Amino acid sequence: MLHDIAPAAYNNDISFRAPVLEDKIIIYRGKQVLAFVEGGTMRAPLFADLFDESELESMRAIYLFAVGEDVYFMAEVPDETIDAVLARQPYDASSEMDGWAFLPLQKLIEYHPKRERFALMMGHEYWNWYESSQYCGRCGAKTEHDRVERMMRCPACGLMIFPKVFPAVIVAITRPDGKVLATRYKGRPYANYALVAGYCEMGETVEQTVHREVMEEVGLRVKNLRYYKSQPWPDSSSLLFGFFCELEGDPEIRLDEHELSFAEWLDREELLTDNDHSLTREMMGVLREHRETDFCIVEATAQA
């Protein structure tokens, strides 16, 4: 999956040190990220690619995290500095000429190494949070960076703003004849098969979310919930929890047409396992191999 980057390790312990030339800087323009592309590989720029050492002394850079030995920062970089780098050695996909380019985040799956892909996608989650936390949501004052932990603090009213992570569930439902429920979401560019999914509401356990989302989206009752794995999903600042479960009772689907464009019982061989980065696809692979019962039941009964 996206976060499976061993032997490298992701370390998000906060640090307030200044960057050095060998550190990496992540630069976004919307949902694109600056990278040096070389064949099928890509990397974020080093500070040395854009600045000399004297410029680092006055730079306000924000420490993000480390992946293995690589340390990643974000900072405001003048457009002319970025444009100069792009002009110096532009990437040309048609001639496969190595160089600099802004890559769409959704295209990073096409490049290696996985650790760099993970870093650039995770960095965008941090970038979004910092961008949306510049002003206090309670009184409107300009916020300040805390000097102890990763937090934005309002100097006027004292509001503390921490990074937000939204828990959600991915649910694979099987019925007694072995078929699996597949869905497609409405109004989204992603057209491949998906599984039932949804966010936790306040006061819910993830198990309660499974029952509610299944009932809301397809009108079914389920039992024998088996927890599989979790996965961070930076595009939506989510933490996904994967569950396998079994149909309880009537298999007739009652589709929520506001959420879904499609939901049907399919043979397992029809499920896709065409990438190595999503929890949904990995769960589909488990279903194709009939291994969902390898995992322990965490809740047996169906909810009314």
ABEGO torsion letter per residue (X at the ends): XAABAOABBBBABBBABBBBAABBBBBBBEABBBBBBBEABBBBBBAAAABBAAAAAABBBBBABBBEABBBBBBBBBAAAAAAAAAABBBBAAAGBBEBBBBBAAAAAABOBAAAAAAAAAAAAAAAAAAAAABBAAAGBBBBBBAABBBBBBAAAGBBBBBBBBBBBBBBBBBAAGBBBBBBBBGBABABBBBBBBBBBBGBBAAAAAAAAAAAAAGBBBBGBBBABBBBBAAAGBBBBBBBBBBBEBABBBBBAAABABBBBBBAAABBBABAABAAAAAAAAAAAGAAAABBBABABBBX
